């Protein structure tokens, strides 16, 4: 599967939820202005930042899950 196919699939799966996600004021206007100005350098920079932050969040979540799995199970007392 190439990148375009992956993005189409992810959009179809997550678009509704992400539409509800707020962004800081001015982000959409700034991004659209950069796109319409043909500023590929800035838009790619923003994409790379998002990619790095997402990867870091994923790694942190995986590390946290690993730590939880290593902890002995606790019995709940009634």
PyMOL Python script that loads the backbone (N, CA, C, O; Angstrom):
from pymol import cmd

cmd.read_pdbstr("""\
ATOM      1  N   UNK A   1       0.858  -1.175   0.000  1.00  0.00           N
ATOM      2  CA  UNK A   1       0.000   0.000   0.000  1.00  0.00           C
ATOM      3  C   UNK A   1       0.903   1.237   0.000  1.00  0.00           C
ATOM      4  O   UNK A   1       1.812   1.336   0.824  1.00  0.00           O
ATOM      5  N   UNK A   2       0.665   2.166  -0.903  1.00  0.00           N
ATOM      6  CA  UNK A   2       1.490   3.374  -0.944  1.00  0.00           C
ATOM      7  C   UNK A   2       0.939   4.437   0.013  1.00  0.00           C
ATOM      8  O   UNK A   2      -0.131   4.274   0.600  1.00  0.00           O
ATOM      9  N   UNK A   3       1.690   5.517   0.153  1.00  0.00           N
ATOM     10  CA  UNK A   3       1.328   6.552   1.125  1.00  0.00           C
ATOM     11  C   UNK A   3      -0.048   7.145   0.839  1.00  0.00           C
ATOM     12  O   UNK A   3      -0.824   7.378   1.765  1.00  0.00           O
ATOM     13  N   UNK A   4      -0.355   7.388  -0.424  1.00  0.00           N
ATOM     14  CA  UNK A   4      -1.657   7.961  -0.774  1.00  0.00           C
ATOM     15  C   UNK A   4      -2.799   7.047  -0.335  1.00  0.00           C
ATOM     16  O   UNK A   4      -3.808   7.523   0.185  1.00  0.00           O
ATOM     17  N   UNK A   5      -2.649   5.760  -0.537  1.00  0.00           N
ATOM     18  CA  UNK A   5      -3.682   4.813  -0.122  1.00  0.00           C
ATOM     19  C   UNK A   5      -3.828   4.781   1.397  1.00  0.00           C
ATOM     20  O   UNK A   5      -4.938   4.731   1.927  1.00  0.00           O
ATOM     21  N   UNK A   6      -2.696   4.809   2.081  1.00  0.00           N
ATOM     22  CA  UNK A   6      -2.725   4.816   3.543  1.00  0.00           C
ATOM     23  C   UNK A   6      -3.466   6.052   4.045  1.00  0.00           C
ATOM     24  O   UNK A   6      -4.306   5.955   4.939  1.00  0.00           O
ATOM     25  N   UNK A   7      -3.154   7.218   3.469  1.00  0.00           N
ATOM     26  CA  UNK A   7      -3.802   8.456   3.905  1.00  0.00           C
ATOM     27  C   UNK A   7      -5.299   8.429   3.618  1.00  0.00           C
ATOM     28  O   UNK A   7      -6.089   8.884   4.445  1.00  0.00           O
ATOM     29  N   UNK A   8      -5.699   7.907   2.466  1.00  0.00           N
ATOM     30  CA  UNK A   8      -7.132   7.794   2.147  1.00  0.00           C
ATOM     31  C   UNK A   8      -7.830   6.900   3.160  1.00  0.00           C
ATOM     32  O   UNK A   8      -8.926   7.215   3.623  1.00  0.00           O
ATOM     33  N   UNK A   9      -7.196   5.784   3.503  1.00  0.00           N
ATOM     34  CA  UNK A   9      -7.784   4.873   4.478  1.00  0.00           C
ATOM     35  C   UNK A   9      -7.883   5.532   5.850  1.00  0.00           C
ATOM     36  O   UNK A   9      -8.914   5.442   6.516  1.00  0.00           O
ATOM     37  N   UNK A  10      -6.802   6.197   6.269  1.00  0.00           N
ATOM     38  CA  UNK A  10      -6.816   6.850   7.579  1.00  0.00           C
ATOM     39  C   UNK A  10      -7.860   7.963   7.624  1.00  0.00           C
ATOM     40  O   UNK A  10      -8.529   8.151   8.640  1.00  0.00           O
ATOM     41  N   UNK A  11      -7.997   8.699   6.522  1.00  0.00           N
ATOM     42  CA  UNK A  11      -8.997   9.769   6.473  1.00  0.00           C
ATOM     43  C   UNK A  11     -10.392   9.189   6.611  1.00  0.00           C
ATOM     44  O   UNK A  11     -11.216   9.721   7.354  1.00  0.00           O
ATOM     45  N   UNK A  12     -10.663   8.109   5.905  1.00  0.00           N
ATOM     46  CA  UNK A  12     -12.002   7.516   5.987  1.00  0.00           C
ATOM     47  C   UNK A  12     -12.290   6.977   7.384  1.00  0.00           C
ATOM     48  O   UNK A  12     -13.434   7.009   7.838  1.00  0.00           O
ATOM     49  N   UNK A  13     -11.262   6.484   8.066  1.00  0.00           N
ATOM     50  CA  UNK A  13     -11.442   5.912   9.405  1.00  0.00           C
ATOM     51  C   UNK A  13     -11.499   6.955  10.518  1.00  0.00           C
ATOM     52  O   UNK A  13     -12.168   6.737  11.528  1.00  0.00           O
ATOM     53  N   UNK A  14     -10.808   8.086  10.353  1.00  0.00           N
ATOM     54  CA  UNK A  14     -10.649   9.020  11.472  1.00  0.00           C
ATOM     55  C   UNK A  14     -11.163  10.436  11.219  1.00  0.00           C
ATOM     56  O   UNK A  14     -11.134  11.268  12.125  1.00  0.00           O
ATOM     57  N   UNK A  15     -11.628  10.722  10.017  1.00  0.00           N
ATOM     58  CA  UNK A  15     -11.999  12.089   9.681  1.00  0.00           C
ATOM     59  C   UNK A  15     -13.065  12.660  10.608  1.00  0.00           C
ATOM     60  O   UNK A  15     -12.940  13.798  11.059  1.00  0.00           O
ATOM     61  N   UNK A  16     -14.103  11.897  10.898  1.00  0.00           N
ATOM     62  CA  UNK A  16     -15.191  12.415  11.734  1.00  0.00           C
ATOM     63  C   UNK A  16     -14.687  12.805  13.123  1.00  0.00           C
ATOM     64  O   UNK A  16     -15.035  13.869  13.634  1.00  0.00           O
ATOM     65  N   UNK A  17     -13.875  11.951  13.729  1.00  0.00           N
ATOM     66  CA  UNK A  17     -13.358  12.245  15.072  1.00  0.00           C
ATOM     67  C   UNK A  17     -12.424  13.439  15.054  1.00  0.00           C
ATOM     68  O   UNK A  17     -12.462  14.269  15.962  1.00  0.00           O
ATOM     69  N   UNK A  18     -11.585  13.535  14.030  1.00  0.00           N
ATOM     70  CA  UNK A  18     -10.625  14.632  13.977  1.00  0.00           C
ATOM     71  C   UNK A  18     -11.282  15.974  13.663  1.00  0.00           C
ATOM     72  O   UNK A  18     -10.743  17.022  14.017  1.00  0.00           O
ATOM     73  N   UNK A  19     -12.427  15.954  13.010  1.00  0.00           N
ATOM     74  CA  UNK A  19     -13.142  17.216  12.765  1.00  0.00           C
ATOM     75  C   UNK A  19     -13.552  17.868  14.073  1.00  0.00           C
ATOM     76  O   UNK A  19     -13.681  19.089  14.151  1.00  0.00           O
ATOM     77  N   UNK A  20     -13.754  17.056  15.098  1.00  0.00           N
ATOM     78  CA  UNK A  20     -14.171  17.566  16.410  1.00  0.00           C
ATOM     79  C   UNK A  20     -12.984  18.053  17.240  1.00  0.00           C
ATOM     80  O   UNK A  20     -13.175  18.701  18.269  1.00  0.00           O
ATOM     81  N   UNK A  21     -11.770  17.751  16.806  1.00  0.00           N
ATOM     82  CA  UNK A  21     -10.576  18.132  17.557  1.00  0.00           C
ATOM     83  C   UNK A  21     -10.252  19.605  17.316  1.00  0.00           C
ATOM     84  O   UNK A  21      -9.993  20.003  16.180  1.00  0.00           O
ATOM     85  N   UNK A  22     -10.264  20.411  18.368  1.00  0.00           N
ATOM     86  CA  UNK A  22      -9.961  21.825  18.170  1.00  0.00           C
ATOM     87  C   UNK A  22      -8.464  22.061  17.959  1.00  0.00           C
ATOM     88  O   UNK A  22      -7.624  21.342  18.499  1.00  0.00           O
ATOM     89  N   UNK A  23      -8.162  23.057  17.182  1.00  0.00           N
ATOM     90  CA  UNK A  23      -6.788  23.520  17.011  1.00  0.00           C
ATOM     91  C   UNK A  23      -6.702  24.915  17.613  1.00  0.00           C
ATOM     92  O   UNK A  23      -7.724  25.586  17.757  1.00  0.00           O
ATOM     93  N   UNK A  24      -5.506  25.361  17.965  1.00  0.00           N
ATOM     94  CA  UNK A  24      -5.379  26.715  18.494  1.00  0.00           C
ATOM     95  C   UNK A  24      -5.895  27.737  17.485  1.00  0.00           C
ATOM     96  O   UNK A  24      -5.815  27.515  16.277  1.00  0.00           O
ATOM     97  N   UNK A  25      -6.422  28.853  17.978  1.00  0.00           N
ATOM     98  CA  UNK A  25      -6.942  29.878  17.074  1.00  0.00           C
ATOM     99  C   UNK A  25      -5.884  30.322  16.064  1.00  0.00           C
ATOM    100  O   UNK A  25      -4.731  30.567  16.420  1.00  0.00           O
ATOM    101  N   UNK A  26      -6.289  30.420  14.818  1.00  0.00           N
ATOM    102  CA  UNK A  26      -5.412  30.907  13.769  1.00  0.00           C
ATOM    103  C   UNK A  26      -4.662  29.837  13.001  1.00  0.00           C
ATOM    104  O   UNK A  26      -4.098  30.128  11.946  1.00  0.00           O
ATOM    105  N   UNK A  27      -4.637  28.602  13.500  1.00  0.00           N
ATOM    106  CA  UNK A  27      -3.865  27.545  12.841  1.00  0.00           C
ATOM    107  C   UNK A  27      -4.405  27.262  11.440  1.00  0.00           C
ATOM    108  O   UNK A  27      -3.644  27.214  10.474  1.00  0.00           O
ATOM    109  N   UNK A  28      -5.718  27.076  11.335  1.00  0.00           N
ATOM    110  CA  UNK A  28      -6.290  26.752  10.013  1.00  0.00           C
ATOM    111  C   UNK A  28      -6.047  27.876   9.015  1.00  0.00           C
ATOM    112  O   UNK A  28      -5.683  27.616   7.868  1.00  0.00           O
ATOM    113  N   UNK A  29      -6.240  29.105   9.432  1.00  0.00           N
ATOM    114  CA  UNK A  29      -6.015  30.236   8.524  1.00  0.00           C
ATOM    115  C   UNK A  29      -4.550  30.306   8.095  1.00  0.00           C
ATOM    116  O   UNK A  29      -4.249  30.532   6.922  1.00  0.00           O
ATOM    117  N   UNK A  30      -3.649  30.112   9.048  1.00  0.00           N
ATOM    118  CA  UNK A  30      -2.219  30.152   8.735  1.00  0.00           C
ATOM    119  C   UNK A  30      -1.854  29.045   7.748  1.00  0.00           C
ATOM    120  O   UNK A  30      -1.154  29.284   6.764  1.00  0.00           O
ATOM    121  N   UNK A  31      -2.337  27.834   8.021  1.00  0.00           N
ATOM    122  CA  UNK A  31      -2.017  26.706   7.161  1.00  0.00           C
ATOM    123  C   UNK A  31      -2.562  26.927   5.748  1.00  0.00           C
ATOM    124  O   UNK A  31      -1.848  26.724   4.767  1.00  0.00           O
ATOM    125  N   UNK A  32      -3.819  27.341   5.648  1.00  0.00           N
ATOM    126  CA  UNK A  32      -4.408  27.592   4.322  1.00  0.00           C
ATOM    127  C   UNK A  32      -3.633  28.682   3.581  1.00  0.00           C
ATOM    128  O   UNK A  32      -3.414  28.569   2.375  1.00  0.00           O
ATOM    129  N   UNK A  33      -3.224  29.713   4.273  1.00  0.00           N
ATOM    130  CA  UNK A  33      -2.457  30.786   3.638  1.00  0.00           C
ATOM    131  C   UNK A  33      -1.134  30.262   3.102  1.00  0.00           C
ATOM    132  O   UNK A  33      -0.709  30.633   2.008  1.00  0.00           O
ATOM    133  N   UNK A  34      -0.480  29.394   3.878  1.00  0.00           N
ATOM    134  CA  UNK A  34       0.794  28.823   3.429  1.00  0.00           C
ATOM    135  C   UNK A  34       0.587  27.932   2.200  1.00  0.00           C
ATOM    136  O   UNK A  34       1.383  27.963   1.261  1.00  0.00           O
ATOM    137  N   UNK A  35      -0.489  27.137   2.213  1.00  0.00           N
ATOM    138  CA  UNK A  35      -0.781  26.263   1.071  1.00  0.00           C
ATOM    139  C   UNK A  35      -1.089  27.096  -0.162  1.00  0.00           C
ATOM    140  O   UNK A  35      -0.530  26.853  -1.232  1.00  0.00           O
ATOM    141  N   UNK A  36      -1.966  28.069  -0.021  1.00  0.00           N
ATOM    142  CA  UNK A  36      -2.351  28.901  -1.173  1.00  0.00           C
ATOM    143  C   UNK A  36      -1.189  29.747  -1.685  1.00  0.00           C
ATOM    144  O   UNK A  36      -1.155  30.113  -2.860  1.00  0.00           O
ATOM    145  N   UNK A  37      -0.238  30.057  -0.805  1.00  0.00           N
ATOM    146  CA  UNK A  37       0.950  30.810  -1.224  1.00  0.00           C
ATOM    147  C   UNK A  37       1.982  29.896  -1.885  1.00  0.00           C
ATOM    148  O   UNK A  37       3.000  30.359  -2.399  1.00  0.00           O
ATOM    149  N   UNK A  38       1.702  28.591  -1.863  1.00  0.00           N
ATOM    150  CA  UNK A  38       2.643  27.642  -2.447  1.00  0.00           C
ATOM    151  C   UNK A  38       3.875  27.429  -1.587  1.00  0.00           C
ATOM    152  O   UNK A  38       4.925  27.035  -2.094  1.00  0.00           O
ATOM    153  N   UNK A  39       3.759  27.684  -0.300  1.00  0.00           N
ATOM    154  CA  UNK A  39       4.888  27.568   0.629  1.00  0.00           C
ATOM    155  C   UNK A  39       5.045  26.118   1.083  1.00  0.00           C
ATOM    156  O   UNK A  39       4.701  25.763   2.210  1.00  0.00           O
ATOM    157  N   UNK A  40       5.570  25.294   0.186  1.00  0.00           N
ATOM    158  CA  UNK A  40       5.733  23.874   0.486  1.00  0.00           C
ATOM    159  C   UNK A  40       6.711  23.661   1.636  1.00  0.00           C
ATOM    160  O   UNK A  40       6.536  22.725   2.416  1.00  0.00           O
ATOM    161  N   UNK A  41       7.730  24.497   1.763  1.00  0.00           N
ATOM    162  CA  UNK A  41       8.714  24.327   2.835  1.00  0.00           C
ATOM    163  C   UNK A  41       8.051  24.400   4.213  1.00  0.00           C
ATOM    164  O   UNK A  41       8.318  23.566   5.079  1.00  0.00           O
ATOM    165  N   UNK A  42       7.186  25.402   4.410  1.00  0.00           N
ATOM    166  CA  UNK A  42       6.534  25.550   5.714  1.00  0.00           C
ATOM    167  C   UNK A  42       5.520  24.443   5.952  1.00  0.00           C
ATOM    168  O   UNK A  42       5.448  23.902   7.055  1.00  0.00           O
ATOM    169  N   UNK A  43       4.734  24.095   4.937  1.00  0.00           N
ATOM    170  CA  UNK A  43       3.738  23.042   5.132  1.00  0.00           C
ATOM    171  C   UNK A  43       4.411  21.693   5.377  1.00  0.00           C
ATOM    172  O   UNK A  43       3.923  20.907   6.190  1.00  0.00           O
ATOM    173  N   UNK A  44       5.516  21.408   4.694  1.00  0.00           N
ATOM    174  CA  UNK A  44       6.243  20.170   4.958  1.00  0.00           C
ATOM    175  C   UNK A  44       6.880  20.188   6.344  1.00  0.00           C
ATOM    176  O   UNK A  44       6.936  19.156   7.012  1.00  0.00           O
ATOM    177  N   UNK A  45       7.359  21.350   6.780  1.00  0.00           N
ATOM    178  CA  UNK A  45       7.909  21.481   8.123  1.00  0.00           C
ATOM    179  C   UNK A  45       6.842  21.162   9.165  1.00  0.00           C
ATOM    180  O   UNK A  45       7.107  20.450  10.133  1.00  0.00           O
ATOM    181  N   UNK A  46       5.630  21.692   8.965  1.00  0.00           N
ATOM    182  CA  UNK A  46       4.523  21.416   9.891  1.00  0.00           C
ATOM    183  C   UNK A  46       4.182  19.929   9.892  1.00  0.00           C
ATOM    184  O   UNK A  46       3.923  19.354  10.950  1.00  0.00           O
ATOM    185  N   UNK A  47       4.180  19.313   8.733  1.00  0.00           N
ATOM    186  CA  UNK A  47       3.902  17.884   8.626  1.00  0.00           C
ATOM    187  C   UNK A  47       4.971  17.071   9.352  1.00  0.00           C
ATOM    188  O   UNK A  47       4.659  16.113  10.059  1.00  0.00           O
ATOM    189  N   UNK A  48       6.221  17.456   9.173  1.00  0.00           N
ATOM    190  CA  UNK A  48       7.308  16.740   9.846  1.00  0.00           C
ATOM    191  C   UNK A  48       7.209  16.878  11.359  1.00  0.00           C
ATOM    192  O   UNK A  48       7.440  15.913  12.088  1.00  0.00           O
ATOM    193  N   UNK A  49       6.867  18.068  11.833  1.00  0.00           N
ATOM    194  CA  UNK A  49       6.687  18.246  13.279  1.00  0.00           C
ATOM    195  C   UNK A  49       5.580  17.338  13.799  1.00  0.00           C
ATOM    196  O   UNK A  49       5.742  16.672  14.821  1.00  0.00           O
ATOM    197  N   UNK A  50       4.463  17.316  13.094  1.00  0.00           N
ATOM    198  CA  UNK A  50       3.348  16.464  13.508  1.00  0.00           C
ATOM    199  C   UNK A  50       3.763  14.998  13.509  1.00  0.00           C
ATOM    200  O   UNK A  50       3.401  14.243  14.411  1.00  0.00           O
ATOM    201  N   UNK A  51       4.521  14.602  12.499  1.00  0.00           N
ATOM    202  CA  UNK A  51       4.980  13.213  12.393  1.00  0.00           C
ATOM    203  C   UNK A  51       5.885  12.866  13.579  1.00  0.00           C
ATOM    204  O   UNK A  51       5.721  11.817  14.202  1.00  0.00           O
ATOM    205  N   UNK A  52       6.839  13.748  13.887  1.00  0.00           N
ATOM    206  CA  UNK A  52       7.764  13.505  15.001  1.00  0.00           C
ATOM    207  C   UNK A  52       7.010  13.461  16.322  1.00  0.00           C
ATOM    208  O   UNK A  52       7.232  12.562  17.133  1.00  0.00           O
ATOM    209  N   UNK A  53       6.118  14.426  16.545  1.00  0.00           N
ATOM    210  CA  UNK A  53       5.366  14.443  17.800  1.00  0.00           C
ATOM    211  C   UNK A  53       4.498  13.197  17.926  1.00  0.00           C
ATOM    212  O   UNK A  53       4.379  12.632  19.013  1.00  0.00           O
ATOM    213  N   UNK A  54       3.896  12.769  16.834  1.00  0.00           N
ATOM    214  CA  UNK A  54       3.082  11.551  16.857  1.00  0.00           C
ATOM    215  C   UNK A  54       3.918  10.329  17.168  1.00  0.00           C
ATOM    216  O   UNK A  54       3.502   9.470  17.945  1.00  0.00           O
ATOM    217  N   UNK A  55       5.096  10.243  16.566  1.00  0.00           N
ATOM    218  CA  UNK A  55       5.987   9.110  16.827  1.00  0.00           C
ATOM    219  C   UNK A  55       6.427   9.109  18.286  1.00  0.00           C
ATOM    220  O   UNK A  55       6.482   8.056  18.921  1.00  0.00           O
ATOM    221  N   UNK A  56       6.741  10.287  18.818  1.00  0.00           N
ATOM    222  CA  UNK A  56       7.156  10.371  20.219  1.00  0.00           C
ATOM    223  C   UNK A  56       6.022   9.954  21.150  1.00  0.00           C
ATOM    224  O   UNK A  56       6.253   9.246  22.131  1.00  0.00           O
ATOM    225  N   UNK A  57       4.808  10.385  20.851  1.00  0.00           N
ATOM    226  CA  UNK A  57       3.656  10.012  21.672  1.00  0.00           C
ATOM    227  C   UNK A  57       3.424   8.504  21.605  1.00  0.00           C
ATOM    228  O   UNK A  57       3.111   7.871  22.613  1.00  0.00           O
ATOM    229  N   UNK A  58       3.577   7.942  20.420  1.00  0.00           N
ATOM    230  CA  UNK A  58       3.410   6.501  20.266  1.00  0.00           C
ATOM    231  C   UNK A  58       4.449   5.726  21.043  1.00  0.00           C
ATOM    232  O   UNK A  58       4.132   4.724  21.684  1.00  0.00           O
ATOM    233  N   UNK A  59       5.698   6.184  20.991  1.00  0.00           N
ATOM    234  CA  UNK A  59       6.762   5.518  21.745  1.00  0.00           C
ATOM    235  C   UNK A  59       6.520   5.627  23.247  1.00  0.00           C
ATOM    236  O   UNK A  59       6.737   4.667  23.987  1.00  0.00           O
ATOM    237  N   UNK A  60       6.077   6.781  23.688  1.00  0.00           N
ATOM    238  CA  UNK A  60       5.810   6.970  25.114  1.00  0.00           C
ATOM    239  C   UNK A  60       4.662   6.067  25.565  1.00  0.00           C
ATOM    240  O   UNK A  60       4.726   5.476  26.643  1.00  0.00           O
ATOM    241  N   UNK A  61       3.618   5.957  24.752  1.00  0.00           N
ATOM    242  CA  UNK A  61       2.494   5.092  25.097  1.00  0.00           C
ATOM    243  C   UNK A  61       2.924   3.628  25.139  1.00  0.00           C
ATOM    244  O   UNK A  61       2.504   2.881  26.023  1.00  0.00           O
ATOM    245  N   UNK A  62       3.756   3.220  24.192  1.00  0.00           N
ATOM    246  CA  UNK A  62       4.241   1.839  24.173  1.00  0.00           C
ATOM    247  C   UNK A  62       5.103   1.556  25.400  1.00  0.00           C
ATOM    248  O   UNK A  62       4.984   0.494  26.010  1.00  0.00           O
ATOM    249  N   UNK A  63       5.965   2.496  25.763  1.00  0.00           N
ATOM    250  CA  UNK A  63       6.818   2.323  26.939  1.00  0.00           C
ATOM    251  C   UNK A  63       5.977   2.246  28.207  1.00  0.00           C
ATOM    252  O   UNK A  63       6.263   1.445  29.096  1.00  0.00           O
ATOM    253  N   UNK A  64       4.940   3.076  28.294  1.00  0.00           N
ATOM    254  CA  UNK A  64       4.065   3.058  29.462  1.00  0.00           C
ATOM    255  C   UNK A  64       3.317   1.731  29.538  1.00  0.00           C
ATOM    256  O   UNK A  64       3.194   1.149  30.615  1.00  0.00           O
ATOM    257  N   UNK A  65       2.817   1.252  28.403  1.00  0.00           N
ATOM    258  CA  UNK A  65       2.110  -0.024  28.383  1.00  0.00           C
ATOM    259  C   UNK A  65       3.038  -1.158  28.789  1.00  0.00           C
ATOM    260  O   UNK A  65       2.620  -2.080  29.491  1.00  0.00           O
ATOM    261  N   UNK A  66       4.281  -1.100  28.360  1.00  0.00           N
ATOM    262  CA  UNK A  66       5.255  -2.128  28.716  1.00  0.00           C
ATOM    263  C   UNK A  66       5.498  -2.138  30.220  1.00  0.00           C
ATOM    264  O   UNK A  66       5.591  -3.203  30.831  1.00  0.00           O
ATOM    265  N   UNK A  67       5.602  -0.949  30.819  1.00  0.00           N
ATOM    266  CA  UNK A  67       5.806  -0.861  32.264  1.00  0.00           C
ATOM    267  C   UNK A  67       4.610  -1.427  33.016  1.00  0.00           C
ATOM    268  O   UNK A  67       4.775  -2.122  34.019  1.00  0.00           O
ATOM    269  N   UNK A  68       3.416  -1.135  32.539  1.00  0.00           N
ATOM    270  CA  UNK A  68       2.203  -1.634  33.192  1.00  0.00           C
ATOM    271  C   UNK A  68       2.167  -3.157  33.125  1.00  0.00           C
ATOM    272  O   UNK A  68       1.795  -3.820  34.093  1.00  0.00           O
ATOM    273  N   UNK A  69       2.556  -3.705  31.975  1.00  0.00           N
ATOM    274  CA  UNK A  69       2.539  -5.158  31.801  1.00  0.00           C
ATOM    275  C   UNK A  69       3.574  -5.847  32.692  1.00  0.00           C
ATOM    276  O   UNK A  69       3.389  -7.006  33.061  1.00  0.00           O
ATOM    277  N   UNK A  70       4.647  -5.161  33.037  1.00  0.00           N
ATOM    278  CA  UNK A  70       5.691  -5.738  33.885  1.00  0.00           C
ATOM    279  C   UNK A  70       5.311  -5.747  35.363  1.00  0.00           C
ATOM    280  O   UNK A  70       5.878  -6.510  36.146  1.00  0.00           O
ATOM    281  N   UNK A  71       4.356  -4.907  35.746  1.00  0.00           N
ATOM    282  CA  UNK A  71       3.962  -4.806  37.155  1.00  0.00           C
ATOM    283  C   UNK A  71       3.152  -6.047  37.533  1.00  0.00           C
ATOM    284  O   UNK A  71       2.345  -6.541  36.745  1.00  0.00           O
ATOM    285  N   UNK A  72       3.378  -6.537  38.742  1.00  0.00           N
ATOM    286  CA  UNK A  72       2.580  -7.689  39.184  1.00  0.00           C
ATOM    287  C   UNK A  72       1.116  -7.294  39.298  1.00  0.00           C
ATOM    288  O   UNK A  72       0.776  -6.170  39.667  1.00  0.00           O
ATOM    289  N   UNK A  73       0.276  -8.238  38.976  1.00  0.00           N
ATOM    290  CA  UNK A  73      -1.169  -7.947  39.069  1.00  0.00           C
ATOM    291  C   UNK A  73      -1.572  -7.826  40.523  1.00  0.00           C
ATOM    292  O   UNK A  73      -1.115  -8.583  41.379  1.00  0.00           O
ATOM    293  N   UNK A  74      -2.426  -6.871  40.783  1.00  0.00           N
ATOM    294  CA  UNK A  74      -2.932  -6.656  42.139  1.00  0.00           C
ATOM    295  C   UNK A  74      -4.345  -7.205  42.218  1.00  0.00           C
ATOM    296  O   UNK A  74      -5.157  -7.014  41.313  1.00  0.00           O
ATOM    297  N   UNK A  75      -4.612  -7.871  43.287  1.00  0.00           N
ATOM    298  CA  UNK A  75      -5.966  -8.364  43.477  1.00  0.00           C
ATOM    299  C   UNK A  75      -6.810  -7.268  44.102  1.00  0.00           C
ATOM    300  O   UNK A  75      -6.378  -6.561  45.011  1.00  0.00           O
ATOM    301  N   UNK A  76      -8.007  -7.150  43.596  1.00  0.00           N
ATOM    302  CA  UNK A  76      -8.928  -6.164  44.177  1.00  0.00           C
ATOM    303  C   UNK A  76      -9.569  -6.779  45.404  1.00  0.00           C
ATOM    304  O   UNK A  76     -10.014  -7.926  45.389  1.00  0.00           O
ATOM    305  N   UNK A  77      -9.606  -5.985  46.472  1.00  0.00           N
ATOM    306  CA  UNK A  77     -10.211  -6.468  47.704  1.00  0.00           C
ATOM    307  C   UNK A  77     -11.586  -5.842  47.846  1.00  0.00           C
ATOM    308  O   UNK A  77     -11.770  -4.650  47.600  1.00  0.00           O
ATOM    309  N   UNK A  78     -12.536  -6.649  48.241  1.00  0.00           N
ATOM    310  CA  UNK A  78     -13.911  -6.151  48.407  1.00  0.00           C
ATOM    311  C   UNK A  78     -14.128  -5.635  49.779  1.00  0.00           C
ATOM    312  O   UNK A  78     -15.224  -5.177  50.101  1.00  0.00           O
TER     313      UNK A  78
END
""", "prot")
cmd.dss("prot")
cmd.show_as("cartoon", "prot")
cmd.util.cbc("prot")
cmd.orient("prot")
